Amino acid sequence: MLPMNPNKALWEKGDFTRIAATMRESGEALVQRLGITKGLKVLDLGCGDGTTALPAAKLGADVLGIDIARNLVEAGNKRAAKEGLTNIKFQEGDASNLDQLPDKSFDLVISIFGAMFAPKPFEVAKEMVRVTRPGGRIVMGNWIPNDPTFVAQLLKISSNYTPPPPEGFVSPMTWGVESNVIERFGAAGVPAKNISFARDTFTFNFPGTPSALVDEFRKYYGPTMNAFEAAEKKGQAAALQKELEELFNSQNKSPDATSIPATFLRVTVVRSQT
Ligand SMILES: C[S@@+](CC[C@H](N)C(=O)[O-])C[C@H]1O[C@@H](n2cnc3c(N)ncnc32)[C@H](O)[C@@H]1O
């Protein structure tokens, strides 16, 4: 039997579709701004169950969604079938090794909080550039380390309760630092002048209270599930629950449900014509 891939196990744990359900409006709004036209060939890397892939297909693009988590690939294919979309397909794959995809085959590669979670960031940048056609674009959404808004704080609190990662582990949050992005794409042959950055916002909308949303993360979101498992072993689960409830409540903007904005770094890379 092959050894377990911890990156895959993390995202197959729980059920990310429960969290993705709170991200649909922002996913769709982001895709609307990408200038997608009919027949554009789009790769959505770390696509989950299709928060951005489905809206891209609805705009007429030919979409391939790749994700490491088998359950999310299945969920994406089911959502596409339910919507009657025939121009989109989800399949399993690893952003750090896209061997199954030919060079220069996509006009647009999207990865919204997806590829940032793959190990080997230099390989990820190389693969994204390799499969993009000359003149094509890569758009990444990356959470920003130490940002005061929701997701960065959630991941920071969660990691405070989780055992330290193995030696050599590169934090996904390093993708939220512009100099790292320039270095990684630079090593893949992209000059810095072809890379641009903007701060953008994703809003998590949930029809219950902020505390009920904490419960969703505790039950269904791999990184938070791991943090609770580790905290329980040390008798710290109540402290973690309290910290998260304070975070979710303090960042909530809705008077009668939950609506929490989170800042992220939007990266746009243009692959040179040559
Ligand atoms: C926070 S979720 C975001 C999903 C989706 N892009 C969205 O916005 O809803 C992170 C996704 O990245 C995927 N992922 C993590 N590591 C990956 C890897 N090495 N290759 C491909 N996908 C990966 C996870 O399975 C998960 O679906």
The ligand as an ORCA input file, in Angstrom:
! r2SCAN-3c Opt
* xyz 0 1
  C      -9.594     26.044      0.888
  S     -10.007     24.827     -0.320
  C     -10.504     25.869     -1.669
  C     -11.306     25.174     -2.737
  C     -11.855     26.033     -3.862
  N     -10.814     26.615     -4.677
  C     -12.765     27.090     -3.312
  O     -12.433     28.286     -3.437
  O     -13.800     26.721     -2.761
  C      -8.430     24.181     -0.791
  C      -8.526     23.166     -1.889
  O      -7.220     22.864     -2.380
  C      -7.156     21.470     -2.610
  N      -5.755     21.051     -2.585
  C      -4.921     21.016     -1.507
  N      -3.718     20.535     -1.891
  C      -3.785     20.276     -3.223
  C      -2.864     19.765     -4.175
  N      -1.631     19.391     -3.840
  N      -3.273     19.633     -5.460
  C      -4.542     19.955     -5.816
  N      -5.455     20.431     -4.955
  C      -5.088     20.598     -3.663
  C      -8.002     20.894     -1.477
  O      -8.388     19.570     -1.698
  C      -9.157     21.874     -1.410
  O     -10.197     21.515     -2.278
*
